[in-house]
């Protein structure tokens, strides 16, 4: 059954000294796609920017570009809206055999936003190789389907790594988090993406939300207190893209509300930009995802 959510995301920054001119890219507005509809909602900025442009990026994510030309002591970015999320239909595994995936990739000529070719090599935050590559190769066995390999990587990461919100920072390399076997959803996702790309499976990063209140009788998922991250993987021409959450070892379903997709976190960061300032700053981040009865 589809689930309707009321969602509020607030991200704020307060500067020790008023910051001069700034330019910021926001990716905070959930998209409408086959399994999700944005029923209402908007991204607001305080103080009001001197320049604003709403558009989509290469991967189809809603993006708001803003600029402040006067000094500001504090900035707040807010999304508030309502989203309907439908469950993904995960029937029997009809993905191509893993050893046939290179043939399917070779027959795919498109280089549009959904093309798997964008998600195979290095990207800003993911550099396949090293210990993660050895880990990945140990999981791909002859005769497995591509989707089975994706699930094996996710399940093994979930069993070997501990969710630890203080073990890493947003800039921690995936290799460091993997060695420590600790991290948050961003780390789980980057490690899984690196592992899958090592195996020649196109993989990307999905940012979004998890429902805050689980259905009766179900456990609360890790990562529900902030924006969440999971993985999309291309499993051949017939199956296409699937989404899996290695932090919780589950396929992404109606509990997962998508905000943006990209090659890694650098493509989907909710707030990204530059400003002229001296001194320190404090940031706040709050998420509220409430299913509508």
Buried (B, 14 or more C-beta within 10 A) or exposed (E): EEBBBBBBBBBBBBBEEEBBBBBBBBBBBBBEEEBBBBBEBEBEBEEEBEEEEEEEBEBBBBBBBBBBEEBBEBBBBBBBBBBBBBBBEEEEBEBBBBEEBEEBBEEBEEEEBBBBBBBBEEBEBBBBEBEBBEBBEEBBEEEBBBBBBBBBBBBBBBEEBEBBEEBBEEEBBBBBBBEBBBBBBBBBBBBBBBBBBBBBBBBBBBBBBBBBEBEEEEEEBBBBEBBBBBBBBBBBBEBEBBBBBBBBBBBBBBBBBBBBBBBBBEBBBBBBEEBEBEEEBEEEEEBEBEBEE
